[in-house]
């Protein structure tokens, strides 16, 4: 399987970072194809917790090339901060990191607008990370965005910023905020260009050449299926394509280059921010999942909403992503529950639905199946057969209900705390 897409199958925060890190050890290159510094991957390496927001976690493996694709939006100062932190740990970055000249640059006014919108009284709050992601994508679609390649031509960058500020000025004034001057916005660009310029270029030909050469390639997105701008729980979604199709538009290669789509799902469900969450638990079980699973945002620190595994939503994720198999994470968090439930469908005013409806949530009632829980600590299990019988039955039910084979099972945060049911990359 030379090229695999790894995609979140829920509302994000599925534990993609650990799975990407595990697979990165076996690939030649990792491509990040969507999102920005709102995506946080937390890895436990030895006794250290590392948080990655922009740089693919594959950077931890000395042989792995890392590419930031054209579908991303990038805060250049945050990226330099990550590079500096990694270099401070004696991890070589600059020889293995490449940035698409077509990725867009997050600028201070994007962050300001994002924060002002989320802080206003009245209206619809999305629950963004206030990192400027949405406004940056708005500029991209509005054809007034500043791209990373513009750092190689600062006159062009200045002209783009001038156009953008003209557009945003009425909104800033309406929200009683000072309009930044063009000079203040352009002043940092020269230093950013000197630092990042050598890393910027057209990454699409490089990605395609890796595939054609038979190299092992992994493409990773951000957030999860149910936050996709087109196919998620709109308007409570992110601003980019979070599904597997985004791997093509956000990297610059065609769908015929993709060999496998791996979905990542927790053994339960979480969501950050506003929006529908039919299986959410506001009881002791929800607290168990949140506290034992350390369900607090790696970027914002916000507590995540927690609930039972939604297999109807997972069926939907299979459909829109073309999932071939899944990696199931945080199974160890379920230990200690007497009874576990899974949502297998919904009763709606129009009748039963086997996939999660994305329209109105009025009259929507989850249909649950109950399963016996288990008390054993499973974090030491390294073979599928070593899991308690009740745990195996739970996993088998997931496969039977969704039709999705489980290739990996995570039983703890560390790399070694993983059961490999099926190898995705040989050798």
C-alpha positions in Angstrom: 0.0 0.0 0.0 2.2 2.9 -1.2 -0.2 5.7 -0.4 -2.6 5.8 2.6 -4.9 8.5 3.8 -5.4 8.7 7.5 -8.7 10.5 8.4 -10.6 11.3 11.6 -13.9 9.4 11.5 -15.7 11.4 14.3 -15.6 15.1 15.4 -11.8 15.2 15.6 -9.5 14.4 18.6 -9.7 10.7 17.7 -6.0 10.1 18.5 -4.8 10.5 15.0 -1.4 11.8 16.3 -0.4 8.5 17.8 -1.6 6.4 14.8 0.2 8.8 12.4 3.3 8.5 14.5 3.2 4.7 14.5 2.8 4.6 10.7 5.3 7.3 10.1 8.0 4.9 11.2 7.3 2.8 8.2 6.8 5.5 5.5 9.1 7.6 3.4 7.0 10.8 3.6 4.0 12.3 5.5 1.8 15.0 3.9 -0.4 17.2 5.9 -3.2 18.3 3.5 -5.7 20.5 5.5 -6.3 22.7 8.5 -4.0 24.9 10.5 -2.7 25.3 14.0 -6.1 24.5 15.4 -5.2 20.8 14.9 -3.2 19.5 17.9 -1.6 16.0 18.0 -0.5 15.0 21.5 2.1 12.2 21.6 3.7 10.5 24.6 7.3 9.6 23.8 9.0 8.0 26.7 8.0 10.2 29.6 7.5 13.3 27.5 4.2 14.7 26.1 4.8 16.5 22.7 2.1 18.6 21.0 2.2 19.1 17.3 0.0 21.7 15.6 1.5 22.2 12.2 4.5 20.0 11.7 3.5 16.4 11.0 4.5 14.1 13.9 6.5 12.0 11.3 9.3 14.5 11.9 10.3 12.4 14.9 11.5 9.7 12.6 14.9 10.7 11.0 14.2 9.1 7.6 10.7 10.6 7.1 10.1 13.5 4.8 7.3 15.9 5.9 5.4 18.1 3.6 2.8 20.9 4.4 0.3 20.8 1.5 -1.5 23.5 -0.4 -4.8 22.9 1.5 -3.3 24.1 4.7 -3.4 27.6 6.4 -0.2 28.4 8.3 0.7 30.7 11.1 4.3 31.3 10.1 5.4 32.5 13.6 3.8 29.4 15.2 5.5 27.2 12.7 8.9 28.7 13.5 8.1 28.2 17.2 7.5 24.5 16.6 10.6 24.2 14.5 12.6 25.8 17.3 11.1 23.6 19.9 12.0 20.5 17.9 15.5 21.7 17.2 15.9 22.3 20.9 15.3 18.6 21.3 18.0 17.9 18.8 15.5 16.8 16.1 16.6 17.8 12.6 13.7 19.6 10.9 14.8 21.9 8.1 16.4 19.3 5.8 13.2 17.2 5.9 10.3 19.8 6.0 8.9 21.4 2.9 6.0 23.9 2.7 3.7 24.3 -0.3 3.9 27.8 -1.9 0.1 27.6 -2.3 -0.7 27.1 1.4 -2.2 30.3 2.8 -0.7 32.5 5.5 -2.6 33.3 8.7 -2.0 36.9 9.6 -2.8 38.9 12.8 -6.1 40.3 11.5 -7.4 36.7 10.9 -6.8 35.9 14.6 -8.4 39.2 15.7 -11.5 38.7 13.6 -11.9 35.1 14.8 -11.6 36.1 18.4 -14.1 39.0 18.1 -16.7 36.8 16.4 -16.5 34.2 19.1 -16.6 36.7 21.9 -19.6 38.7 20.6 -23.0 38.4 22.4 -25.9 37.0 20.4 -25.6 35.2 17.1 -24.3 31.7 16.4 -21.1 30.7 18.1 -19.2 27.9 16.4 -16.7 27.3 19.2 -13.5 27.8 17.2 -10.0 27.8 18.6 -9.7 31.5 17.8 -6.5 30.8 15.8 -7.7 32.7 12.7 -8.4 29.5 10.7 -11.9 30.5 9.4 -11.1 34.1 8.3 -7.9 32.9 6.6 -9.9 30.4 4.5 -12.5 33.1 3.8 -9.7 35.2 2.3 -8.5 32.2 0.3 -12.0 31.6 -1.2 -12.4 35.4 -1.7 -9.2 35.5 -3.7 -7.5 38.0 -1.5 -5.4 35.6 0.5 -1.7 35.8 1.1 0.0 32.5 0.2 3.3 31.2 1.5 4.9 31.7 -1.9 4.1 35.4 -1.5 6.8 35.5 1.2 9.3 35.1 -1.7 7.9 38.3 -3.3 7.2 40.8 -0.5 5.8 43.4 -2.9 3.1 40.9 -3.9 2.5 40.1 -0.3 2.1 43.8 0.6 -0.4 44.3 -2.2 -2.5 41.2 -1.1 -2.5 42.4 2.5 -3.7 45.8 1.4 -6.6 44.2 -0.4 -7.5 42.1 2.6 -7.4 44.9 5.1 -9.7 47.0 2.8 -12.2 44.1 3.0 -11.9 43.5 6.8 -11.9 47.2 7.8 -15.7 47.6 8.0 -16.0 44.5 10.2 -13.3 45.6 12.5 -14.9 49.0 12.9 -18.3 47.5 13.4 -16.8 45.4 16.3 -15.1 48.5 17.8 -11.6 47.3 17.0 -8.7 49.3 15.8 -7.7 48.7 12.1 -4.0 47.6 11.9 -1.8 49.7 9.6 -0.4 48.1 6.5 3.2 48.8 7.6 2.7 47.1 11.0 1.4 44.0 9.2 4.2 43.9 6.6 7.0 44.6 9.0 7.5 41.0 10.3 7.4 39.5 6.8 11.0 40.0 5.8 12.3 38.0 8.8 9.7 35.3 8.2 10.8 35.1 4.6 14.4 34.7 5.5 13.6 31.9 8.0 11.0 30.0 5.9 11.9 30.9 2.3 14.3 28.0 1.8 11.5 25.6 2.8 8.9 27.0 0.5 8.2 25.6 -3.0 5.8 23.6 -5.2 5.3 20.4 -3.2 2.8 18.7 -5.5 5.4 17.4 -8.0 7.5 16.0 -5.1 4.5 14.2 -3.7 3.6 12.7 -7.1 7.1 11.6 -7.8 7.3 9.8 -4.4 4.1 7.9 -5.3 5.3 7.0 -8.9 8.6 5.8 -7.4 6.7 3.4 -5.2 7.6 5.1 -2.0 5.4 4.7 1.1 3.4 7.8 1.6 0.9 8.8 4.3 -1.5 11.8 3.9 -3.1 13.2 7.1 -5.8 15.7 7.5 -7.1 17.7 10.5 -10.2 17.5 12.7 -12.7 14.8 11.7 -15.4 13.8 9.2 -18.2 15.3 11.2 -16.5 18.7 11.1 -16.0 18.7 7.3 -17.1 22.0 5.7 -19.4 20.1 3.2 -20.2 16.8 4.9 -20.2 17.7 8.6 -22.8 19.1 11.0 -23.0 22.5 9.4 -22.7 25.2 10.5 -20.8 23.8 13.4 -17.9 22.7 11.3 -14.3 23.6 10.4 -13.4 25.7 7.4 -11.7 23.0 5.3 -12.2 19.6 3.8 -11.6 17.1 6.6 -12.6 14.0 4.7 -10.4 11.7 2.6 -11.3 13.6 -0.6 -9.5 16.6 0.8 -6.2 14.6 0.6 -6.2 15.1 -3.2 -7.2 18.8 -3.3 -5.0 19.6 -0.4 -1.9 17.8 -1.6 -2.1 18.1 -5.4 -2.3 14.4 -6.4 -5.2 12.6 -8.1 -7.5 10.0 -6.4 -6.0 7.2 -8.5 -2.8 7.6 -6.4 -4.6 6.6 -3.2 -4.5 2.9 -2.2 -6.1 2.8 1.2 -8.2 5.0 3.5 -7.8 4.4 7.3 -10.4 6.0 9.6 -9.5 6.8 13.2 -12.2 6.4 15.8 -12.2 6.4 19.6 -13.9 3.5 21.5 -16.3 6.3 22.5 -17.1 9.8 21.1 -16.0 13.3 22.0 -16.7 16.7 20.6 -15.2 20.2 21.2 -17.2 23.4 20.7 -20.8 23.9 19.8 -23.1 21.8 17.7 -25.2 18.6 17.8 -23.9 15.6 19.7 -26.7 13.1 20.2 -24.8 10.5 22.3 -23.4 13.1 24.7 -23.4 12.0 28.3 -23.9 14.5 31.1 -23.6 11.9 33.9 -21.0 9.8 35.8 -20.2 7.8 32.6 -19.4 11.0 30.8 -17.2 12.1 33.6 -15.4 8.7 33.5 -14.7 9.1 29.8 -13.5 12.7 30.1 -11.3 12.2 33.1 -9.8 8.8 32.4 -9.4 9.8 28.7 -7.8 13.1 29.6 -10.3 14.8 27.3 -9.0 18.3 27.2 -8.0 20.1 24.0 -4.3 19.9 23.2 -4.4 23.4 21.7 -7.0 25.2 23.9 -7.2 23.1 27.1 -11.0 23.1 26.8 -12.8 20.1 28.3 -14.3 18.0 25.6 -17.9 16.8 25.6 -18.0 13.0 25.9 -20.5 10.3 25.0 -21.1 6.7 23.8 -19.6 5.5 20.5 -21.9 6.5 17.6 -21.8 3.6 15.1 -24.5 5.4 12.9 -22.0 8.3 12.5 -19.2 5.8 11.8 -21.3 4.3 9.0 -21.7 7.8 7.6 -17.9 8.3 7.9 -17.4 5.0 6.0 -19.6 6.3 3.2 -18.2 9.8 2.6 -14.5 8.8 3.1 -14.6 5.4 1.4 -13.0 3.9 4.5 -11.3 0.6 4.0 -10.5 -0.1 7.7 -10.3 1.7 11.0 -7.9 2.1 13.9 -9.8 2.2 17.2 -8.1 4.3 19.9 -8.5 4.8 23.7 -10.0 1.4 24.3 -8.3 1.3 27.7 -10.5 4.3 28.8 -13.6 2.0 28.7 -12.1 -0.3 31.5 -14.1 0.1 34.7 -17.5 0.6 33.2 -20.1 -2.0 34.2 -22.2 -1.4 31.1 -21.3 0.1 27.7 -23.7 1.4 25.1 -23.3 2.0 21.4 -25.6 4.0 19.2 -26.7 1.8 16.2 -29.2 4.2 14.6 -31.8 6.9 15.1 -35.5 7.2 15.4 -36.6 10.3 13.5 -40.0 11.8 12.6 -39.4 10.3 9.1 -38.6 6.8 10.5 -35.5 4.9 11.5 -32.1 5.9 10.1 -29.0 3.7 10.1 -26.7 6.7 9.5 -26.6 9.9 11.5 -28.9 12.6 10.1 -27.1 15.9 9.5 -30.2 18.1 9.3 -32.5 19.2 12.2 -31.9 17.4 15.4 -35.5 17.9 16.5 -37.2 14.6 17.3 -33.9 12.7 16.9 -33.6 9.8 19.4 -30.5 7.5 19.4 -31.1 3.8 19.4 -28.7 2.0 21.8 -27.4 -1.5 22.1 -26.0 -2.4 25.6 -22.8 -4.4 26.1 -21.2 -5.8 29.3 -18.2 -3.8 30.4 -14.9 -5.1 31.7 -12.9 -4.2 34.8 -9.4 -5.4 33.7 -6.5 -3.1 32.9 -5.9 -3.8 29.2 -3.0 -1.4 28.7 -0.5 -4.3 28.8 -2.2 -6.3 26.1 -0.1 -6.6 22.9 -2.1 -9.3 21.1 -5.8 -9.3 20.2 -6.3 -12.7 21.9 -5.0 -11.2 25.2 -7.9 -8.9 25.5 -10.8 -9.9 27.8 -13.6 -11.8 26.1 -16.0 -9.0 26.8 -13.6 -6.5 25.2 -13.2 -8.6 22.1 -17.0 -8.9 21.8 -17.3 -5.2 21.9 -14.8 -4.8 19.0 -16.5 -7.5 17.0 -19.8 -5.8 17.4 -18.2 -2.6 16.0 -17.0 -4.5 12.9 -20.3 -6.4 12.5 -22.4 -3.2 12.7 -20.3 -1.0 10.5 -18.7 -3.5 8.1 -15.3 -2.0 8.9 -12.3 -4.1 9.7 -10.2 -3.0 12.7 -6.5 -3.0 11.8 -5.1 -1.2 14.9 -6.3 -1.0 18.5 -4.8 1.5 20.9 -4.8 0.5 24.6 -2.8 3.4 26.0 -1.1 6.7 25.0 2.4 5.3 24.4 3.6 3.9 21.1 4.1 0.4 22.5 0.6 0.3 23.9 -0.9 -0.8 20.6 -2.3 -4.0 19.2 -1.5 -4.4 15.5 -4.2 -6.6 14.1 -3.1 -6.2 10.5 0.1 -4.5 9.1 -0.7 -1.7 6.7 2.8 -1.2 5.5 4.9 -4.3 4.9 8.6 -4.2 5.8 
